[in-house]
């Protein structure tokens, strides 16, 4: 079955500390991979995406993610967290074919809190 | 560019009542999606349109949910009759047709069924 697992429901980090949010997926073929961020009362905003090629992808707001096929993982990282990064983060997978994006499967999300 | 517009932002109804949500996608985006996000969970696709045709509605509870996208632009999602478990945020998203294009989400409609 296709699924996305984000093992950490809630993470708290200190401002300026590094961050890693975990994402594991189960998918029948090589998928498209995404990380979205959602602030309270807002829709989801795309942070970064992986389609093919370099397995380390850079996104907005200083985020990066690394695709590891052998581990079926796509972990999100940021070297130094800012208070404005407090939000909920969703990992998602989708079908990798030439047409429209199709059905994205989302994880349950990881809520990030940042302490001063 | 203007983002995906949704209305209303909030809606409270009693069970067995009906409700409708409206979405206006980004201009030129042929693909439109409705997602349901229950508290504590990630969004789940309800229905996907390409222009005014349905691409995927396999997870839409068709006995109570309906959606349309007349003229391939705006879309309406309706629930009739609503149940308590329909309480959720309903997100609309749009994207161009070309493969791998990211989804652009609206701010959602928060529905509370009492």
Interface residues (C-beta under 8 A of the other chain):
Chain A: X4 X32 X34 X36 X41 X42 X43 X44 X45 X46 X49 X51 X90 X92 X96 X97 X98 X99 X100 X101 X102 X103 X104 X106 X107 X108 X109
Chain B: X4 X30 X31 X40 X41 X42 X43 X44 X45 X48 X50 X55 X56 X91 X93 X95 X97 X98 X99 X100 X101 X102 X103 X105 X106 X107 X108
